[in-house]
Amino acid sequence: MDLTRLWTSLEILPDIHRVDGVNANVYLLLDENELMLIDTGMPGSARRIIDYVNRINRKPSEIATIALTHCHVDHMGSAQQLKELTNAKVAVHREDAQFVLGEKAQPSPKGALGILFKAVSPFFRPKPVRPDIVLNDGDRVGELVVIHTPGHTPGSISLYDSERKLIFVGDTVRYANGKIGGPSKRFTPDMNGALRSIGKISRLEFDTMLGGHGDTLKPRASDYVREFYASLQK
């Protein structure tokens, strides 16, 4: 059997691909001359991402920017390796920069999971990476506007395209199995901040929501997010 025939491109929207099999959702945005990655998956995911780029007949050297939605290991785990392989510039919000750089330890999950997390973290610790672009609310990464959505981490961001009416929300909002939810409470040190961030997202207009985990929500995605946020106020 020719296994190459079993491979299919995961182009979820025109010029937007999702790379599966790297734990968190990694998105690849195509432009005529360059590529952008949003998040990088767990440590050890770089080769799978590079292979995907090659399979769609683009060059890894075309990856110009790696935008991190937040500093958790399943989202930044392969950032350093991909930076070395592609010479891309890494962009992260100011409030998460020290975590990505390794100057501050990331907080452990709550409860018994936190004890387990501390025990296994040496085996899954990502290589620190020096950000080339430090982001603030309202900045632009390519055509995307940075929306600071803290709570899950201090520097969590969403990336919004008003023209195409789509938003990348990292782990601030999740859509899976037909249901919308917020971030995991065990991995979110500031749930009140996370709820305010969901409210911030709910005031935007978008047709498609692309999360850090789970499924793509479309169409009328902002309507569903507004309904979810309203339910949290009851």
Secondary structure, DSSP 4 states (H G I P E B T S, - for coil): --GGGG----EEETTEEEE-SSSS-EEEEE-SS-EEEE---STT-HHHHHHHHHHTT--GGGEEEEE-S---HHHHTTHHHHHHHH-PEEEEEGGGHHHHHTSSPPPPPSTHHHHHHHHHHHHHPPPP---SEEE-TT-EETTEEEEE--SSSTT-EEEEETTTTEEEEETSSEEETTEEE---GGG-S-HHHHHHHHHHHHTS--SEEEESSB--B-SSHHHHHHHHHHHHT-
